[in-house]
Amino acid sequence: MIALMGAMPEEIEPILGYIKDYSSSEIAGNIYYTGKYKGVEVVVAYSKIGKVYSALTASVMVQHFKAKKLLFSGVAGALSDDLKIGDLIAARKLCQHDLDITAFGHPYGYVPEGKIYVDADEELLIIAREVAKEKNIPLKEGIIATGDQFIADPAKKEWIRKTFNADAIEMEGAAVAVVCDAFGVPFFILRSISDAADMDAGFDFEKFLKSSSKISADFIMSMVDKIIR
């Protein structure tokens, strides 16, 4: 079973277009779509926005549906000046920029018995590089920072970039990473840049959400093709 996940309906609609023949079930207030893609069982879902919902959805995919791999497709805001709208970035590491118990002497993003960064699966990253090469699509790799905030403040954006050496920012990836890491499930987080992270929420984001989601989803499905082969 391969899990394919996004945060919003727009992020999984292109994926469901590939699956076509699927059924749906409701668990813990969320809808999960199951079917077969080229003979392999898949489960697809959007979590809703934020770390709590994405952790819940990833947990259901792993525990209930017994997913052996999880691939996340979605959009993100750029922190690095090298990232432009439509660019793809694969997470090598993920962190939680809003996790703060520095009052107890710990660094930002850290809790006892936890870690600041969670590493993505190296084998899935290798597959992603192969897909990018075959498609002749530039694929950037870097650190993605996650938090339960839409960051529209340039000063906050710069703080996150410097504190975590982060390249992009979103609201789900690190939570999914923590769940998969805890259960020993290989995961891959792909984001297509939809905004520059310092604009109003309704500016570039609404305009580019669907097109960026399709770019990311098409890439993810090409990865699934390679995994199946």
Secondary structure, 3 states (H helix, E strand, C coil): CEEEEECCHHHHHHHHHHHCCEEEEEECCEEEEEEEECCEEEEEEECCCCHHHHHHHHHHHHHCCCCCEEEEEEEEEECCCCCCCCCEEEEEEEEECCCCCHHHCCCCCCCCCCCCCEECCHHHHHHHHHHHHHHCCCEEEEEEEECCCCCCCHHHHHHHHHHHCCCEEECCHHHHHHHHHHHCCCEEEEEEEEECCCCCCCCHHHHHHHHHHHHHHHHHHHHHHHHHC
